[in-house]
Amino acid sequence: MTNETPPTGTGRDMIVARATPPGAGGVAVIRLSGQGCRQTAQALFRSSRPGFTTLLPYRLHHGHLHAPDGRRIDEVLAAFMPGPGSYTGEDTVEISCHGGPATTGAILAACLAMGARPAGPGEFTLRAFLNGRMDLSQAQAVAELVAAATPVQADMALARLDGAMGRLVRELRQALEALRAGVCLAVDFPEEDVECLSREEFAAGVADVSERIRTLLAANRRARPFREGASAVLFGRVNAGKSRLFNALLGRERAIVTGVPGTTRDYLEETLDLGGMPVRLTDTAGLRETGDEAEAIGRDRGEKRVRAAALALFVADGSQPLDDGGDARELVLARELGPARVMAVVNKADLSPGDPDPAATLADMGFETLRVSARTGLGLDALTAAMTRRLGAGNAPPVGEVAPDRREAAALSRALDELTDLARDIAREVPYDLLGVRLETACAELADITGEMTPDAVLASIFETFCIGK
């Protein structure tokens, strides 16, 4: 289905939203877009410059913003960007004000009183897409850049934001359209002496496009862990030092640390940047048997996190031997998951080792084992290096590489499936008219990446994940 009709609420009416995060701040930006936004801003704005008459394009105007009843709200800077050269492709005004909630709320209320309506999630970017300012791949890159937690994620988003993905996809479509033209000649003029593609040329063209799609899919596989992140979970007996290690890896005090066993009663989760990969690091409660209902619930929730983790870090107290009573449940879980998913971290390396040494015991079980001291920092660099290696975080995509996201990779895979079947049909000498159908389907899948043939319901599901004001 071609996106010919804008989704509900994306007409040319005037919309307004705060473009900066909610809450208090030094500066906030209020964004207006649509018909009448310049007139609305001018009606509310009082310039500090004598002789001011109108908001000039692409200039910052200093003054004060007033409510419709004349009450002064704040000292502001106002900028007018006319369409179609603005972000949304239509007239846009941005008002920079002080970032207090009362101030921004009053400015939003003034704009609403002048006829604007609240913008929906991602509606400014949706208008940019509908007005041809960006394709769908670029629009999704905007959301990725806003949410980027690591430099690698930001670089991947920027590589797509400048339209590189759309250009590559359009090149693929052009190649397939050229093949379709040759197919149409063969179908429409079967008896005429016209120059048509031979089956050998047809097969070579399909093979070339297929290989280029495989290259993009390989880039998606390389980028996926860095785009979506990985998970690492600390588990072990109570008082093994998991929470102190959690804080040490984060480089800040996040978990409460005491000498009382069982201080952690539920899991804590924070993001750790490992070589550009966002890793969800989780601290869990000890897996001991307990009669405390709250601790038991936290223990069970933690165990679920351990089982789902890409990397489970079994934390043992290096100053004590492994004890079948205290460590039994953790050891059973570690053995069940196996050395491929579990790495043993023997904490408290600044103290004398237990007898027998738990590090030697765990190594004999086949686990990769590291000694650390969360208290002094001993061995932390080696631990982060091992985590980086085990999670593949050292294999970041090359800077500037264009990597499709999950939705785009799915469309590329569907197009590749069609081309694979097409290559088989060419070899079987299937009639040209039937070959043309597969080409048309592959082209439609590629068009879905840039949004040229994307159903409105799909567009709505994409843009509703955006933040309001973007």
C-alpha positions as CSV (number, residue, x, y, z in Angstrom):
1,M,0.0,0.0,0.0
2,T,1.4,3.4,-0.9
3,N,1.4,6.1,1.7
4,E,-0.8,8.6,-0.1
5,T,-2.9,9.7,2.8
6,P,-1.3,11.2,5.9
7,P,-2.1,9.4,9.2
8,T,-4.7,11.0,11.4
9,G,-3.6,14.3,12.9
10,T,-0.7,15.0,10.5
11,G,-2.4,17.8,8.4
12,R,-1.1,21.3,8.1
13,D,-2.7,22.5,11.4
14,M,-0.5,24.3,13.9
15,I,1.1,22.0,16.5
16,V,3.2,22.9,19.6
17,A,5.4,20.9,22.0
18,R,8.4,21.3,24.2
19,A,11.4,20.1,22.2
20,T,13.7,19.7,25.2
21,P,13.2,17.1,28.0
22,P,10.6,17.8,30.7
23,G,11.6,19.1,34.1
24,A,13.6,22.0,35.3
25,G,16.6,23.2,33.2
26,G,18.6,26.3,32.3
27,V,17.0,26.5,28.9
28,A,14.0,25.0,27.2
29,V,12.9,25.1,23.6
30,I,9.2,25.3,22.6
31,R,8.5,24.3,18.9
32,L,5.6,25.5,16.8
33,S,4.9,24.1,13.3
34,G,2.2,24.5,10.7
35,Q,-0.1,27.1,9.3
36,G,-0.2,30.3,11.3
37,C,2.8,29.6,13.6
38,R,4.6,32.8,12.5
39,Q,1.5,34.9,13.1
40,T,0.9,33.2,16.5
41,A,4.5,33.8,17.7
42,Q,4.4,37.5,16.5
43,A,1.2,38.1,18.4
44,L,2.8,36.8,21.6
45,F,6.3,38.2,21.1
46,R,7.5,41.7,22.1
47,S,10.9,42.5,20.7
48,S,13.5,44.3,22.7
49,R,14.5,46.1,19.4
50,P,12.8,49.3,18.6
51,G,11.0,49.3,15.3
52,F,10.5,45.5,15.2
53,T,7.7,44.5,12.8
54,T,8.1,40.9,11.9
55,L,10.0,37.7,12.7
56,L,12.6,37.5,9.9
57,P,13.7,34.1,8.7
58,Y,16.7,32.4,10.1
59,R,17.4,35.1,12.7
60,L,17.4,35.0,16.5
61,H,15.1,37.7,17.9
62,H,15.4,38.8,21.5
63,G,12.4,39.9,23.5
64,H,9.7,38.8,25.9
65,L,6.8,36.5,25.4
66,H,3.4,37.5,26.6
67,A,0.2,35.6,27.3
68,P,-2.9,36.5,25.1
69,D,-4.1,38.7,28.0
70,G,-0.9,40.7,27.9
71,R,0.8,39.2,31.0
72,R,4.6,38.9,30.5
73,I,5.8,35.3,30.7
74,D,9.5,35.2,30.1
75,E,12.5,36.7,28.4
76,V,13.0,34.6,25.2
77,L,14.8,34.2,21.9
78,A,12.6,33.4,18.9
79,A,13.6,32.0,15.6
80,F,11.4,31.6,12.5
81,M,12.2,29.0,9.8
82,P,9.9,29.1,6.7
83,G,8.9,26.0,4.8
84,P,9.8,24.1,2.8
85,G,13.4,24.6,4.1
86,S,12.6,24.0,7.8
87,Y,12.9,20.7,9.7
88,T,9.3,19.8,9.2
89,G,9.1,21.2,5.6
90,E,6.5,23.8,6.8
91,D,6.7,27.1,8.7
92,T,8.3,26.5,12.1
93,V,9.0,28.8,15.1
94,E,11.3,27.8,17.9
95,I,11.2,29.8,21.2
96,S,14.1,29.4,23.6
97,C,13.1,30.3,27.2
98,H,14.1,29.5,30.7
99,G,13.6,25.9,31.5
100,G,11.4,25.9,34.6
101,P,8.2,23.9,34.3
102,A,6.0,26.9,35.2
103,T,7.5,29.0,32.4
104,T,7.3,26.4,29.7
105,G,3.8,25.4,30.8
106,A,2.7,29.1,30.5
107,I,4.2,29.4,27.0
108,L,2.6,26.2,25.9
109,A,-0.8,27.4,27.3
110,A,-0.4,30.7,25.4
111,C,0.2,28.9,22.1
112,L,-2.7,26.6,22.7
113,A,-5.0,29.6,23.4
114,M,-3.9,31.0,20.0
115,G,-5.2,27.9,18.2
116,A,-2.3,25.4,18.3
117,R,-2.8,21.9,19.4
118,P,-0.5,19.6,21.3
119,A,1.9,17.7,19.0
120,G,1.7,13.9,19.2
121,P,4.8,11.7,19.7
122,G,7.2,12.2,16.8
123,E,4.8,14.4,14.9
124,F,7.4,17.0,13.9
125,T,9.5,14.3,12.3
126,L,6.4,12.6,10.8
127,R,5.6,15.9,9.1
128,A,9.2,16.1,7.8
129,F,8.7,12.6,6.3
130,L,5.3,13.4,4.8
131,N,6.7,16.6,3.4
132,G,9.6,14.9,1.7
133,R,12.3,16.4,4.0
134,M,13.6,12.9,4.9
135,D,12.8,9.3,4.1
136,L,11.6,6.7,6.6
137,S,15.1,5.4,7.3
138,Q,16.3,8.9,8.1
139,A,13.3,9.5,10.4
140,Q,14.1,6.4,12.4
141,A,17.7,7.5,12.6
142,V,16.5,10.7,14.3
143,A,14.9,8.6,17.1
144,E,18.1,6.4,17.3
145,L,20.3,9.5,17.6
146,V,18.1,11.0,20.4
147,A,18.3,7.7,22.3
148,A,22.0,6.9,21.6
149,A,23.7,6.0,24.9
150,T,27.2,5.3,23.4
151,P,29.4,7.0,20.8
152,V,29.1,3.9,18.6
153,Q,25.3,4.2,18.6
154,A,25.5,7.9,17.8
155,D,27.8,7.2,14.9
156,M,25.5,4.5,13.5
157,A,22.5,6.8,13.7
158,L,24.4,9.6,12.0
159,A,25.5,7.4,9.1
160,R,21.8,6.8,8.3
161,L,20.6,10.3,9.2
162,D,22.4,11.8,6.2
163,G,20.3,9.6,3.9
164,A,23.0,7.0,3.0
165,M,20.7,4.1,3.7
166,G,18.0,5.5,1.4
167,R,20.5,6.1,-1.3
168,L,21.8,2.6,-1.2
169,V,18.2,1.2,-1.3
170,R,17.2,3.5,-4.2
171,E,20.3,2.2,-6.1
172,L,19.1,-1.4,-5.6
173,R,15.6,-0.5,-6.7
174,Q,16.9,1.2,-9.8
175,A,18.9,-1.9,-10.7
176,L,15.8,-4.1,-10.3
177,E,13.7,-1.6,-12.2
178,A,16.2,-1.8,-15.1
179,L,15.8,-5.6,-15.1
180,R,12.0,-5.2,-15.0
181,A,12.2,-3.0,-18.1
182,G,14.0,-5.8,-19.9
183,V,11.4,-8.3,-18.8
184,C,8.6,-6.1,-20.0
185,L,10.1,-5.9,-23.4
186,A,10.3,-9.6,-23.6
187,V,6.7,-10.0,-22.5
188,D,5.2,-7.2,-24.6
189,F,7.1,-7.9,-27.8
190,P,7.8,-11.6,-27.9
191,E,7.9,-11.9,-31.7
192,E,9.6,-8.5,-32.4
193,D,13.2,-8.0,-33.1
194,V,13.8,-5.8,-30.0
195,E,16.8,-6.0,-27.7
196,C,15.8,-7.9,-24.6
197,L,17.8,-9.2,-21.7
198,S,19.1,-12.7,-22.2
199,R,18.5,-15.1,-19.3
200,E,22.3,-15.0,-18.6
201,E,22.2,-11.2,-18.3
202,F,19.1,-11.4,-16.2
203,A,20.7,-13.9,-13.8
204,A,23.8,-11.8,-13.5
205,G,21.8,-8.7,-12.6
206,V,19.8,-10.6,-10.0
207,A,23.0,-12.0,-8.5
208,D,24.6,-8.6,-8.3
209,V,21.7,-7.0,-6.4
210,S,21.5,-10.1,-4.2
211,E,25.1,-9.8,-3.2
212,R,24.7,-6.1,-2.4
213,I,21.7,-7.0,-0.1
214,R,23.8,-9.6,1.6
215,T,26.5,-7.0,2.3
216,L,23.9,-4.8,4.0
217,L,22.5,-7.7,6.0
218,A,26.0,-8.5,7.2
219,A,26.4,-4.9,8.4
220,N,23.1,-5.3,10.3
221,R,24.4,-8.4,12.1
222,R,27.6,-6.6,13.0
223,A,25.7,-3.6,14.3
224,R,22.8,-5.3,16.1
225,P,24.6,-6.0,19.4
226,F,25.8,-2.3,19.5
227,R,22.3,-1.0,18.6
228,E,20.3,-3.2,20.8
229,G,22.8,-3.9,23.6
230,A,23.6,-7.0,25.6
231,S,23.1,-8.1,29.2
232,A,25.4,-9.2,31.9
233,V,24.2,-10.4,35.3
234,L,26.1,-10.7,38.6
235,F,25.0,-13.7,40.7
236,G,26.3,-15.7,43.6
237,R,25.9,-16.3,47.3
238,V,25.0,-13.6,49.8
239,N,27.8,-11.4,50.9
240,A,30.1,-12.4,48.1
241,G,30.6,-8.7,47.2
242,K,28.2,-8.6,44.2
243,S,26.9,-5.1,45.0
244,R,30.4,-3.7,45.6
245,L,31.5,-5.2,42.3
246,F,28.4,-3.7,40.6
247,N,29.4,-0.3,41.9
248,A,33.0,-0.7,40.9
249,L,32.2,-1.6,37.3
250,L,29.8,1.4,37.0
251,G,32.4,3.7,38.6
252,R,29.8,5.1,41.1
253,E,27.8,4.2,44.1
254,R,24.6,2.7,42.8
255,A,23.9,-0.3,45.1
256,I,23.8,-0.2,48.9
257,V,26.8,-2.0,50.3
258,T,26.9,-3.3,53.9
259,G,28.4,-6.2,55.8
260,V,25.0,-7.6,56.5
261,P,24.2,-10.7,54.3
262,G,21.2,-10.3,52.1
263,T,21.3,-6.5,51.9
264,T,20.3,-6.7,48.2
265,R,16.7,-8.0,48.1
266,D,15.8,-7.2,44.5
267,Y,17.8,-6.8,41.3
268,L,19.3,-3.4,40.2
269,E,20.0,-2.6,36.6
270,E,22.2,0.1,35.0
271,T,23.8,0.6,31.6
272,L,27.6,0.1,31.2
273,D,29.4,1.3,28.1
274,L,31.8,-1.5,26.9
275,G,33.6,-0.5,23.8
276,G,30.6,1.3,22.5
277,M,28.2,-1.5,23.3
278,P,25.5,-0.6,25.9
279,V,25.5,-3.5,28.4
280,R,22.6,-3.8,30.8
281,L,24.5,-4.8,34.0
282,T,22.3,-6.3,36.7
283,D,23.1,-6.9,40.4
284,T,20.9,-9.7,41.9
285,A,20.0,-10.9,45.4
286,G,21.8,-13.9,46.7
287,L,20.2,-17.2,45.7
288,R,20.0,-18.6,49.2
289,E,16.9,-20.3,50.7
290,T,15.1,-17.9,52.9
291,G,11.8,-17.6,54.8
292,D,11.6,-13.9,54.0
293,E,8.9,-13.5,51.4
294,A,10.3,-10.2,49.9
295,E,13.8,-11.7,49.7
296,A,12.5,-14.9,48.1
297,I,10.6,-12.9,45.4
298,G,13.7,-10.8,44.7
299,R,15.8,-14.0,44.5
300,D,13.5,-15.6,42.0
301,R,13.3,-12.5,39.9
302,G,17.1,-12.3,39.9
303,E,17.4,-16.0,38.8
304,K,15.2,-15.2,35.8
305,R,17.6,-12.4,34.9
306,V,20.6,-14.8,35.2
307,R,19.0,-17.4,32.9
308,A,18.2,-14.7,30.3
309,A,21.6,-13.0,30.3
310,A,24.0,-13.1,27.5
311,L,26.8,-13.3,30.1
312,A,26.3,-14.5,33.7
313,L,29.1,-13.5,36.1
314,F,29.3,-16.0,39.0
315,V,30.7,-13.9,41.9
316,A,32.4,-16.0,44.6
317,D,34.0,-14.9,47.9
318,G,37.7,-15.6,47.3
319,S,38.5,-15.6,51.0
320,Q,36.2,-18.6,51.6
321,P,36.2,-22.0,50.1
322,L,33.2,-22.9,48.0
323,D,30.6,-24.2,50.4
324,D,28.1,-26.8,49.3
325,G,25.6,-25.3,51.7
326,G,26.0,-21.7,50.8
327,D,26.9,-22.0,47.1
328,A,25.0,-25.1,46.1
329,R,22.1,-23.2,44.4
330,E,24.5,-20.9,42.6
331,L,26.8,-23.7,41.5
332,V,23.9,-25.8,40.2
333,L,22.7,-22.8,38.1
334,A,26.3,-22.1,36.9
335,R,26.8,-25.7,35.9
336,E,23.4,-25.7,34.2
337,L,24.2,-22.6,32.1
338,G,27.7,-23.9,31.4
339,P,31.1,-22.2,30.8
340,A,29.9,-20.8,27.4
341,R,27.6,-18.4,29.2
342,V,29.1,-18.2,32.7
343,M,32.3,-16.5,33.8
344,A,33.6,-17.0,37.3
345,V,34.7,-13.8,39.2
346,V,36.5,-14.5,42.4
347,N,36.1,-11.4,44.5
348,K,38.1,-10.2,47.6
349,A,41.5,-10.9,46.0
350,D,43.0,-8.4,48.5
351,L,42.4,-11.0,51.2
352,S,44.1,-14.4,51.8
353,P,42.5,-17.0,49.6
354,G,40.2,-19.7,51.1
355,D,41.4,-23.3,51.5
356,P,40.8,-24.8,49.1
357,D,41.1,-21.8,46.8
358,P,37.7,-21.2,45.1
359,A,39.5,-19.8,42.0
360,A,41.2,-23.1,41.4
361,T,38.0,-25.0,42.1
362,L,36.0,-23.0,39.6
363,A,38.8,-23.2,37.0
364,D,38.8,-27.0,37.4
365,M,35.1,-27.0,36.6
366,G,35.9,-25.4,33.3
367,F,34.9,-21.8,34.0
368,E,36.9,-18.9,32.8
369,T,38.0,-17.5,36.1
370,L,39.3,-14.1,37.1
371,R,40.4,-12.7,40.5
372,V,39.3,-9.2,41.4
373,S,39.0,-6.9,44.4
374,A,35.9,-4.7,44.1
375,R,37.2,-2.8,47.2
376,T,40.7,-1.9,45.8
377,G,40.0,-2.1,42.1
378,L,42.5,-5.0,41.6
379,G,41.7,-7.0,38.5
380,L,38.8,-4.7,37.3
381,D,40.6,-3.8,34.0
382,A,41.1,-7.5,33.2
383,L,37.4,-8.2,34.1
384,T,36.1,-5.5,31.8
385,A,38.4,-6.7,29.0
386,A,37.1,-10.2,29.5
387,M,33.5,-9.0,29.4
388,T,34.2,-7.0,26.3
389,R,35.7,-10.1,24.6
390,R,32.9,-12.5,25.7
391,L,30.2,-10.1,24.6
392,G,31.9,-9.2,21.3
393,A,32.0,-5.5,22.3
394,G,35.5,-5.2,20.8
395,N,34.1,-5.7,17.3
396,A,32.4,-2.3,16.8
397,P,31.2,-1.5,13.3
398,P,33.6,0.7,11.2
399,V,32.9,4.4,11.7
400,G,30.5,5.6,9.1
401,E,29.3,2.1,8.0
402,V,25.6,2.1,7.0
403,A,23.9,-0.6,8.9
404,P,20.1,-1.3,8.5
405,D,18.0,-1.5,11.6
406,R,15.8,-4.5,12.5
407,R,12.8,-3.3,10.4
408,E,15.0,-2.5,7.4
409,A,16.9,-5.8,7.7
410,A,13.6,-7.7,7.7
411,A,12.5,-6.0,4.5
412,L,15.9,-6.7,2.9
413,S,15.6,-10.3,3.9
414,R,12.2,-10.6,2.3
415,A,13.6,-9.0,-0.9
416,L,16.5,-11.4,-0.9
417,D,14.2,-14.3,-0.5
418,E,12.3,-13.2,-3.6
419,L,15.5,-12.7,-5.6
420,T,16.8,-16.2,-4.5
421,D,13.5,-17.7,-5.8
422,L,13.8,-15.5,-8.9
423,A,17.4,-16.8,-9.7
424,R,16.0,-20.4,-9.4
425,D,13.1,-19.6,-11.7
426,I,15.5,-18.1,-14.3
427,A,17.5,-21.3,-14.3
428,R,14.3,-23.3,-14.8
429,E,13.4,-21.1,-17.7
430,V,10.1,-19.9,-16.1
431,P,8.2,-17.5,-18.5
432,Y,9.3,-13.9,-18.3
433,D,5.9,-12.6,-17.2
434,L,6.1,-14.7,-14.0
435,L,9.6,-13.5,-13.4
436,G,8.4,-10.0,-13.6
437,V,6.0,-10.6,-10.7
438,R,8.9,-11.6,-8.4
439,L,10.9,-8.5,-9.4
440,E,7.9,-6.3,-8.6
441,T,7.6,-7.9,-5.1
442,A,11.3,-7.4,-4.4
443,C,11.0,-3.8,-5.4
444,A,8.1,-3.2,-3.1
445,E,10.0,-4.7,-0.2
446,L,12.8,-2.3,-0.8
447,A,10.4,0.7,-1.2
448,D,9.1,-0.1,2.3
449,I,12.5,0.7,3.8
450,T,12.3,4.4,2.6
451,G,8.6,4.6,3.3
452,E,7.5,5.0,-0.3
453,M,5.1,2.1,0.0
454,T,4.5,1.8,3.7
455,P,1.0,1.4,5.1
456,D,-0.3,4.2,7.4
457,A,-0.7,1.7,10.3
458,V,3.0,0.8,10.1
459,L,3.9,4.5,10.0
460,A,1.8,5.2,13.1
461,S,3.5,2.3,15.0
462,I,6.9,3.7,14.1
463,F,6.3,7.3,15.0
464,E,4.4,6.6,18.2
465,T,7.7,5.4,19.7
466,F,9.2,8.8,19.3
467,C,9.3,11.4,22.2
468,I,6.9,14.3,22.1
469,G,8.6,17.4,20.6
470,K,10.7,15.6,18.0
